[in-house]
């Protein structure tokens, strides 16, 4: 069995005067969310669950920082690709766009990890999960949250329905 771990970036600061949305960095709260994500990823890796992953990360500063603080240099990630194409600030990125980029890096030998933006991550869960978790209906996609779908281990990721097997929502 392999998995798709879908993560929304952690809490970011507002754009400073003269900087773009693309350059936004994580806030103190976002950094604490990443520490909790890192602990979660370390705990599940030690149990042999959900990893190692091939990661796809939006190239925006807040998603790169979320990845770096949460997953970089851990056994949870075997390789990473950064993409300008999945950053929502320049154009509308759909769940289908994200799925196409995931399929493009899917080695069909590891699980997958994506760190990206809302509303795309919500739409991806909504498009792929057999059942959308109640927390997403009530609160939207929480910052720094991870939802895990079970993938077929002998097929590339595609537009199909997958069971939701785990979720992690930081408590800060």
Contact map, one row per residue, 1 for C-alpha under 8 A:
1110000000000000000000000000000000000000000000000000000000000000000000000000000000000000000000000000000000000000000000000000000000000000000000000000011110000000000000000000
1111000000000000000000000000000000000000000000000110000000000000000000000000000000000000000000000000000000001111000000000000000000000000000000000000011110000000000000000000
1111100000000000000000000000000000000000000000000110000000000000000000000000000000000000000000000000000000000111000000000000000000000000000000000001111000000000000000000000
0111110000000000000000000000000000000000000000000100000000000000000000000000000000000000000000000000000000000011110000000000000000000000000000000001111000000000000000000000
0011111000000000000000000000000000000000000000000100000000000000000000000000000000000000000000000000000000000011110000000000000000000000000000000111100000000000000000000000
0001111100000000000000000000000000000000000000000000000000000000000000000000000000000000000000000000000000000000111100001000100000000000000000000111000000000000000000000000
0000111110000000000000000000000000000000000000000000000000000000000000000000000000000000000000000000000000000000111100001000000000000000000000011110000000000000000000000000
0000011111000000000000000000000000000000000000000000000000000000000000000000000000000000000000000000000000000000001111001000000000000000000011111100000000000000000000000000
0000001111100000000000000000000000000000000000000000000000000110010000000000000000000000000000000000000000000000001110000000000000000000000000111000000000000000000000000000
0000000111110000000000000100111011000000000000000000000000000110010000000000000000000000000000000000000000000000000000000000000000000000000000111000000000000000000000000000
0000000011111000000000000110111010000000000000000000000000000000000000000000000000000000000000000000000000000000000000000000000000000000000000110000000000000000000000000000
0000000001111100000000011110010000000000000000000000000000000100000000000000000000000000000000000000000000000000000000000000000000000000000000000000000000000000000000000000
0000000000111110000000011110000000000000000000000000000000000000000000000000000000000000000000000000000000000000000000000000000000000000000000000000000000000000000000000000
0000000000011111000010010000000000000000000000000000000000000000000000000000000000000000000000000000000000000000000000000000000000000000000000000000000000000000000000000000
0000000000001111101110110000000000000000000000000000000000000000000000000000000000000000000000000000000000000000000000000000000000000000000000000000000000000000000000000000
0000000000000111111100010000000000000000000000000000000000000000000000000000000000000000000000000000000000000000000000000000000000000000000000000000000000000000000000000000
0000000000000011111000000000000000000000000000000000000000000000000000000000000000000000000000000000000000000000000000000000000000000000000000000000000000000000000000000000
0000000000000001111100000000000000000000000000000000000000000000000000000000000000000000000000000000000000000000000000000000000000000000000000000000000000000000000000000000
0000000000000011111110110000000000000000000000000000000000000000000000000000000000000000000000000000000000000000000000000000000000000000000000000000000000000000000000000000
0000000000000011011111110000000000000000000000000000000000000000000000000000000000000000000000000000000000000000000000000000000000000000000000000000000000000000000000000000
0000000000000110001111110000000000000000000000000000000000000000000000000000000000000000100000000000000000000000000000000000000000000000000000000000000000000000000000000000
0000000000000000000111110000000000000000000000000000000000011100000000000000000000000000100000000000000000000000000000000000000000000000000000000000000000000000000000000000
0000000000000010001111111000000000000000000000000000000000011100000000000000000000000000000000000000000000000000000000000000000000000000000000000000000000000000000000000000
0000000000011111001111111100000000000000000000000000000000011100000000000000000000000000000000000000000000000000000000000000000000000000000000000000000000000000000000000000
0000000000011000000000111110000000000000000000000000000000001100100000000000000000000000000000000000000000000000000000000000000000000000000000000000000000000000000000000000
0000000001111000000000011111111000000000000000000000000000000100110000000000000000000000000000000000000000000000000000000000000000000000000000000000000000000000000000000000
0000000000111000000000001111111000000000000000000000000000000000000000000000000000000000000000000000000000000000000000000000000000000000000000000000000000000000000000000000
0000000000000000000000000111111100000000000000000000000000000000000000000000000000000000000000000000000000000000000000000000000000000000000000000000000000000000000000000000
0000000001100000000000000111111110000000000000000000000000000000000000000000000000000000000000000000000000000000000000000000000000000000000000000000000000000000000000000001
0000000001110000000000000111111111000000000000000000000000000000010000000000000000000000000000000000000000000000000000000000000000000000000000010000000000000000000000000000
0000000001100000000000000111111111100000000000000000000000000000010010000000000000000000000000000000000000000000000000000000000000000000000000000000000000000000000000000000
0000000000000000000000000001111111110000000000000000000000000000000000000000000000000000000000000000000000000000000000000000000000000000000000000000000000000000000000000001
0000000001100000000000000000111111111000000000000000000000000000000000000000000000000000000000000000000000000000000000000000000000000000000000010000000000000000000000000111
0000000001000000000000000000011111111100000000000000000000000000010011000000000000000000000000000000000000000000000000000000000000000000000000010000000000000000000000000000
0000000000000000000000000000001111111110000000000000000000000000000011000000000000000000000000000000000000000000000000000000000000000000000000000000000000000000000000000000
0000000000000000000000000000000111111111000000000000000000000000000001000000000000000000000000000000000000000000000000000000000000000000000000000000000000000000000000000100
0000000000000000000000000000000011111111100000000000000000000000000001100000000000000000000000000000000000000000000000000000000000000000000000011000000000000000000000010100
0000000000000000000000000000000001111111110000000000000000000000000011100000000000000000000000000000000000000000000000000000000000000000000000000000000000000000000000000000
0000000000000000000000000000000000111111111000000000000000000000000000000000000000000000000000000000000000000000000000000000000000000000000000000000000000000000000000000000
0000000000000000000000000000000000011111111100000000000000000000000000000000000000000000000000000000000000000000000000000000000000000000000000000000000000000000000000010000
0000000000000000000000000000000000001111111110000000000000000000000001100001000000000000000000000000000000000000000000000000000000000000000000000000000000000000000000000000
0000000000000000000000000000000000000111111111000000000000000000000000000111000000000000000000000000000000000000000000000000000000000000000000000000000000000000000000000000
0000000000000000000000000000000000000011111111100000000000000000000000000000000000000000000000000000000000000000000000000000000000000000000000000000000000000000000000000000
0000000000000000000000000000000000000001111111111100000000000000000000000000000000000000000000000000000000000000000000000000000000000000000000000000000000000000000000000000
0000000000000000000000000000000000000000111111111111000000000000000000000011000000000000000000000000000000000000000000000000000000000000000000000000000000000000000000000000
0000000000000000000000000000000000000000011111111000000000000000000000000000000000000000000000000000000000000000000000000000000000000000000000000000000000000000000000000000
0000000000000000000000000000000000000000001111111000000000000000000000000000000000000000000000000000000000000000000000000000000000000000000000000000000000000000000000000000
0000000000000000000000000000000000000000000111111110000000000000000000000000000000000000000000000000000000000000000000000000000000000000000000000000000000000000000000000000
0000000000000000000000000000000000000000000111111110000000000000000000000000000000000000000000000000000000000000000000000000000000000000000000000000000000000000000000000000
0111100000000000000000000000000000000000000110011111100000000000000000000001000000000000000000000000000000000010000000000000000000000000000000000001000000000000000000000000
0110000000000000000000000000000000000000000010011111100000000000000000000011100000000000000000000000000000000111000000000000000000000000000000000000000000000000000000000000
0000000000000000000000000000000000000000000010000111110000000000000000000011110000000000000000000000000000000110000000000000000000000000000000000000000000000000000000000000
0000000000000000000000000000000000000000000000000111111000000000000000000001111000000000000000000000000000000111100000000000000000000000000000000000000000000000000000000000
0000000000000000000000000000000000000000000000000001111100000000000000000000111100000000000000000000000011100111100000000000000000000000000000000000000000000000000000000000
0000000000000000000000000000000000000000000000000000111110000000000000000000111110000000000000000000000000000001111000000000000000000000000000000000000000000000000000000000
0000000000000000000000000000000000000000000000000000011111000000000000000000000111100000000000000000010010000001111000000000000000000000000000000000000000000000000000000000
0000000000000000000000000000000000000000000000000000001111100011001000000000000111100100000000000000000000000000011100000000000000000000000000000000000000000000000000000000
0000000000000000000000000000000000000000000000000000000111110011000000000000000001111110000000000000000000000000001110000000000000000000000000000000000000000000000000000000
0000000000000000000000000000000000000000000000000000000011111011000000000000000001110110000000000000000000000000000000000000000000000000000000000000000000000000000000000000
0000000000000000000001110000000000000000000000000000000001111111000000000000000000010010000000000000000000000000000000000000000000000000000000000000000000000000000000000000
0000000000000000000001111000000000000000000000000000000000111111100000000000000000000000000000000000000000000000000000000000000000000000000000000000000000000000000000000000
0000000011010000000001111100000000000000000000000000000000011111110000000000000000000000000000000000000000000000000000000000000000000000000000000000000000000000000000000000
0000000011000000000000000000000000000000000000000000000011111111111000000000000000000000000000000000000000000000001110000000000000000000000000000000000000000000000000000000
0000000000000000000000000000000000000000000000000000000011111111111100000000000001000000000000000000000000000000000000000000000000000000000000000000000000000000000000000000
0000000000000000000000001100000000000000000000000000000000001111111110000000000000000000000000000000000000000000000000000000000000000000000000000000000000000000000000000000
0000000011000000000000000100011001000000000000000000000000000111111111100000000000000000000000000000000000000000001000000000000000000000000000010000000000000000000000000000
0000000000000000000000000000000000000000000000000000000010000011111111110000000000000000000000000000000000000000001000000000000000000000000000000000000000000000000000000000
0000000000000000000000000000000000000000000000000000000000000001111111110000000000000000000000000000000000000000000000000000000000000000000000000000000000000000000000000000
0000000000000000000000000000001001100100000000000000000000000000111111110000000000000000000000000000000000000000000000000000000000000000000000000000000000000000000000000000
0000000000000000000000000000000001111100100000000000000000000000011111110000000000000000000000000000000000000000000000000000000000000000000000000000000000000000000000000000
0000000000000000000000000000000000001100100000000000000000000000011111111101100000000000000000000000000000000000000000000000000000000000000000000000000000000000000000000000
0000000000000000000000000000000000000000000000000000000000000000001111111100100000000000000000000000000000000000000000000000000000000000000000000000000000000000000000000000
0000000000000000000000000000000000000000000000000000000000000000000000111110100000000000000000000000000000000000000000000000000000000000000000000000000000000000000000000000
0000000000000000000000000000000000000000010000000000000000000000000000111111100000000000000000000000000000000000000000000000000000000000000000000000000000000000000000000000
0000000000000000000000000000000000000000010010000011000000000000000000001111110000000000000000000000000000000000000000000000000000000000000000000000000000000000000000000000
0000000000000000000000000000000000000000110010000111100000000000000000100111110000000000000000000000000000000000000000000000000000000000000000000000000000000000000000000000
0000000000000000000000000000000000000000000000000011111000000000000000111111111100000000000000000000000000000000000000000000000000000000000000000000000000000000000000000000
0000000000000000000000000000000000000000000000000001111000000000000000000011111100000000000000000000000000000000000000000000000000000000000000000000000000000000000000000000
0000000000000000000000000000000000000000000000000000111000000000000000000000111110000000000000000000000000000000000000000000000000000000000000000000000000000000000000000000
0000000000000000000000000000000000000000000000000000011110000000000000000000111111000000000000000000000000000000000000000000000000000000000000000000000000000000000000000000
0000000000000000000000000000000000000000000000000000001110000000000000000000001111100000000000000000000010000000000000000000000000000000000000000000000000000000000000000000
0000000000000000000000000000000000000000000000000000000111100001000000000000000111110000000000000000000000000000000000000000000000000000000000000000000000000000000000000000
0000000000000000000000000000000000000000000000000000000111100000000000000000000011111110000000000000000000000000000000000000000000000000000000000000000000000000000000000000
0000000000000000000000000000000000000000000000000000000001110000000000000000000001111110000000000000000000000000000000000000000000000000000000000000000000000000000000000000
0000000000000000000000000000000000000000000000000000000001000000000000000000000000111110000010000000000000000000000000000000000000000000000000000000000000000000000000000000
0000000000000000000000000000000000000000000000000000000011100000000000000000000000111111000010001100000000000000000100000000000000000000000000000000000000000000000000000000
0000000000000000000000000000000000000000000000000000000001110000000000000000000000111111111010000000000000000000000110000000000000000000000000000000000000000000000000000000
0000000000000000000000000000000000000000000000000000000000000000000000000000000000000111111110000000000000000000000010010000000000000000000000000000000000000000000000000000
0000000000000000000011000000000000000000000000000000000000000000000000000000000000000011111100000000000000000000000000000000000000000000000000000000000000000000000000000000
0000000000000000000000000000000000000000000000000000000000000000000000000000000000000011111100000000000000000000000000000000000000000000000000000000000000000000000000000000
0000000000000000000000000000000000000000000000000000000000000000000000000000000000000011111110000000000000000000000000000000000000000000000000000000000000000000000000000000
0000000000000000000000000000000000000000000000000000000000000000000000000000000000000001111111000000000000000000000000000000000000000000000000000000000000000000000000000000
0000000000000000000000000000000000000000000000000000000000000000000000000000000000001111001111101100000000000000000000010000000000000000000000000000000000000000000000000000
0000000000000000000000000000000000000000000000000000000000000000000000000000000000000000000111111100000000000000000000010010000000000000000000000000000000000000000000000000
0000000000000000000000000000000000000000000000000000000000000000000000000000000000000000000011111110000000000000000000011011001000000000000000000000000000000000000000000000
0000000000000000000000000000000000000000000000000000000000000000000000000000000000000000000001111111000000000000000000000001000000000000000000000000000000000000000000000000
0000000000000000000000000000000000000000000000000000000000000000000000000000000000000100000011111111100000000000000000000000000000000000000000000000000000000000000000000000
0000000000000000000000000000000000000000000000000000000000000000000000000000000000000100000011111111110000000000000000010001000000000000000000000000000000000000000000000000
0000000000000000000000000000000000000000000000000000000000000000000000000000000000000000000000111111111000000000000000000001000000000000000000000000000000001110000000000000
0000000000000000000000000000000000000000000000000000000000000000000000000000000000000000000000011111111100000000000000000000000000000000000000000000000000000000000000000000
0000000000000000000000000000000000000000000000000000000000000000000000000000000000000000000000001111111110000000000000000000000000000000000000000000000000000000000000000000
0000000000000000000000000000000000000000000000000000000100000000000000000000000000000000000000000111111111000001010000000000000000000000000000000000000000001000000000000000
0000000000000000000000000000000000000000000000000000000000000000000000000000000000000000000000000011111111000000000000000000000000000000000000000000000000011100000000000000
0000000000000000000000000000000000000000000000000000000000000000000000000000000000000000000000000001111111000000000000000000000000000000000000000000000000000000000000000000
0000000000000000000000000000000000000000000000000000010100000000000000000000000010000000000000000000111111100000000000000000000000000000000000000000000000000000000000000000
0000000000000000000000000000000000000000000000000000010000000000000000000000000000000000000000000000011111111101000000000000000000000000000000000000000000011000000000000000
0000000000000000000000000000000000000000000000000000010000000000000000000000000000000000000000000000000011111100000000000000000000000000000000000000000000010000000000000000
0000000000000000000000000000000000000000000000000000000000000000000000000000000000000000000000000000000001111110000000000000000000000000000000000000000011111000000000000000
0100000000000000000000000000000000000000000000000000000000000000000000000000000000000000000000000000000001111110000000000000000000000000000000000000000010000000000000000000
0110000000000000000000000000000000000000000000000011110000000000000000000000000000000000000000000000000001111111000000000000000000000000000000000000000000000000000000000000
0111100000000000000000000000000000000000000000000111110000000000000000000000000000000000000000000000000000011111100000000000000000000000000000000000000000000000000000000000
0111100000000000000000000000000000000000000000000010111100000000000000000000000000000000000000000000010001000111110000000000000000000000000000000000000000000000000000000000
0001111000000000000000000000000000000000000000000000111100000000000000000000000000000000000000000000000000000011111000000000000000000000000000000000000000000000000000000000
0001111000000000000000000000000000000000000000000000001110000000000000000000000000000000000000000000010000000001111100000000000000000000000000000000000000000000000000000000
0000011110000000000000000000000000000000000000000000001111000010011000000000000000000000000000000000000000000000111110000000000000000000000000000000000000000000000000000000
0000011110000000000000000000000000000000000000000000000011000010000000000000000000000110000000000000000000000000011111011000000000000000000000000000000000000000000000000000
0000000110000000000000000000000000000000000000000000000001000010000000000000000000000011000000000000000000000000001111111000000000000000000000000000000000000000000000000000
0000000100000000000000000000000000000000000000000000000000000000000000000000000000000000000000000000000000000000000111111100000000000000000010000000000000000000000000000000
0000000000000000000000000000000000000000000000000000000000000000000000000000000000000000000000000000000000000000000011111110000000000000000010000000000000000000000000000000
0000000000000000000000000000000000000000000000000000000000000000000000000000000000000001000011100100000000000000000111111111000000000000000000000000000000000000000000000000
0000011100000000000000000000000000000000000000000000000000000000000000000000000000000000000000100000000000000000000111111111100000000000000010000000000000000000000000000000
0000000000000000000000000000000000000000000000000000000000000000000000000000000000000000000000000000000000000000000001111111110000000001000110000000000000000000000000000000
0000000000000000000000000000000000000000000000000000000000000000000000000000000000000000000001100000000000000000000000111111111000000000000000000000000000000000000000000000
0000000000000000000000000000000000000000000000000000000000000000000000000000000000000000000000110110000000000000000000011111111100000000000000000000000000000000000000000000
0000010000000000000000000000000000000000000000000000000000000000000000000000000000000000000000000000000000000000000000001111111110010000000000000010000000000000000000000000
0000000000000000000000000000000000000000000000000000000000000000000000000000000000000000000000000000000000000000000000000111111110110000000000000000000000000000000000000000
0000000000000000000000000000000000000000000000000000000000000000000000000000000000000000000000100000000000000000000000000011111110000000000000000000000000000011100000000000
0000000000000000000000000000000000000000000000000000000000000000000000000000000000000000000000000000000000000000000000000001111111000000000000000000000000000011110000000000
0000000000000000000000000000000000000000000000000000000000000000000000000000000000000000000000000000000000000000000000000000111111110000000000000000100000000000111100000000
0000000000000000000000000000000000000000000000000000000000000000000000000000000000000000000000000000000000000000000000000000000111110000000000000000000000000000111100000000
0000000000000000000000000000000000000000000000000000000000000000000000000000000000000000000000000000000000000000000000000000010011111000000000000000000000000000001100000000
0000000000000000000000000000000000000000000000000000000000000000000000000000000000000000000000000000000000000000000000000000110011111101100000000000000000000000000000000000
0000000000000000000000000000000000000000000000000000000000000000000000000000000000000000000000000000000000000000000000000000000000111111100000000000000000000000000000000000
0000000000000000000000000000000000000000000000000000000000000000000000000000000000000000000000000000000000000000000000000000000000011111110000000000000000000000000000000000
0000000000000000000000000000000000000000000000000000000000000000000000000000000000000000000000000000000000000000000000000000000000001111111110000000000000000000000000000000
0000000000000000000000000000000000000000000000000000000000000000000000000000000000000000000000000000000000000000000000000100000000011111111111000000000000000000000000000000
0000000000000000000000000000000000000000000000000000000000000000000000000000000000000000000000000000000000000000000000000000000000011111111100000000000000000000000000000000
0000000000000000000000000000000000000000000000000000000000000000000000000000000000000000000000000000000000000000000000000000000000000111111100000000000000000000000000000000
0000000000000000000000000000000000000000000000000000000000000000000000000000000000000000000000000000000000000000000000000000000000000011111111000000000000000000000000000000
0000000000000000000000000000000000000000000000000000000000000000000000000000000000000000000000000000000000000000000000000100000000000011111111000000000000000000000000000000
0000000100000000000000000000000000000000000000000000000000000000000000000000000000000000000000000000000000000000000001101100000000000011001111101000000000000000000000000000
0000000100000000000000000000000000000000000000000000000000000000000000000000000000000000000000000000000000000000000000000000000000000001001111111000000000000000000000001000
0000000111100000000000000000000000000000000000000000000000000000000000000000000000000000000000000000000000000000000000000000000000000000000011111000000000000000000000000100
0000001111100000000000000000010011001000000000000000000000000000010000000000000000000000000000000000000000000000000000000000000000000000000001111100000000000000000000001100
0000001111000000000000000000000000001000000000000000000000000000000000000000000000000000000000000000000000000000000000000000000000000000000011111110000000000000000000111100
0000111100000000000000000000000000000000000000000000000000000000000000000000000000000000000000000000000000000000000000000000000000000000000000011111000000000000000000111000
0000111000000000000000000000000000000000000000000000000000000000000000000000000000000000000000000000000000000000000000000000100000000000000000001111100000000000000111110000
0011110000000000000000000000000000000000000000000100000000000000000000000000000000000000000000000000000000000000000000000000000000000000000000000111110000000000000111100000
0011100000000000000000000000000000000000000000000000000000000000000000000000000000000000000000000000000000000000000000000000000010000000000000000011111000000000011111000000
1111000000000000000000000000000000000000000000000000000000000000000000000000000000000000000000000000000000000000000000000000000000000000000000000001111100000000011110000000
1111000000000000000000000000000000000000000000000000000000000000000000000000000000000000000000000000000000000000000000000000000000000000000000000000111110001000011000000000
1100000000000000000000000000000000000000000000000000000000000000000000000000000000000000000000000000000000000000000000000000000000000000000000000000011111111000000000000000
1100000000000000000000000000000000000000000000000000000000000000000000000000000000000000000000000000000000011000000000000000000000000000000000000000001111110000000000000000
0000000000000000000000000000000000000000000000000000000000000000000000000000000000000000000000000000000000010000000000000000000000000000000000000000000111110000000000000000
0000000000000000000000000000000000000000000000000000000000000000000000000000000000000000000000000000000000010000000000000000000000000000000000000000000111111000000000000000
0000000000000000000000000000000000000000000000000000000000000000000000000000000000000000000000000000001001110000000000000000000000000000000000000000000111111100000000000000
0000000000000000000000000000000000000000000000000000000000000000000000000000000000000000000000000010011001010000000000000000000000000000000000000000001100111110000000000000
0000000000000000000000000000000000000000000000000000000000000000000000000000000000000000000000000010001000000000000000000000000000000000000000000000000000011111000000000000
0000000000000000000000000000000000000000000000000000000000000000000000000000000000000000000000000010000000000000000000000000001100000000000000000000000000001111100000000000
0000000000000000000000000000000000000000000000000000000000000000000000000000000000000000000000000000000000000000000000000000001100000000000000000000000000000111110000000000
0000000000000000000000000000000000000000000000000000000000000000000000000000000000000000000000000000000000000000000000000000001111000000000000000000000000000011111000000000
0000000000000000000000000000000000000000000000000000000000000000000000000000000000000000000000000000000000000000000000000000000111000000000000000000111000000001111100000000
0000000000000000000000000000000000000000000000000000000000000000000000000000000000000000000000000000000000000000000000000000000011100000000000000000111000000000111110000000
0000000000000000000000000000000000000000000000000000000000000000000000000000000000000000000000000000000000000000000000000000000011100000000000000011110000000000011111100000
0000000000000000000000000000000000000000000000000000000000000000000000000000000000000000000000000000000000000000000000000000000000000000000000000011110000000000001111100000
0000000000000000000000000000000000000000000000000000000000000000000000000000000000000000000000000000000000000000000000000000000000000000000000000011100000000000000111110000
0000000000000000000000000000000000000000000000000000000000000000000000000000000000000000000000000000000000000000000000000000000000000000000000001111000000000000000111111000
0000000000000000000000000000000000001001000000000000000000000000000000000000000000000000000000000000000000000000000000000000000000000000000000001110000000000000000001111100
0000000000000000000000000000000000000000000000000000000000000000000000000000000000000000000000000000000000000000000000000000000000000000000001011100000000000000000000111110
0000000000000000000000000000000010011000000000000000000000000000000000000000000000000000000000000000000000000000000000000000000000000000000000111000000000000000000000011111
0000000000000000000000000000000010000000000000000000000000000000000000000000000000000000000000000000000000000000000000000000000000000000000000000000000000000000000000001111
0000000000000000000000000000100110000000000000000000000000000000000000000000000000000000000000000000000000000000000000000000000000000000000000000000000000000000000000000111
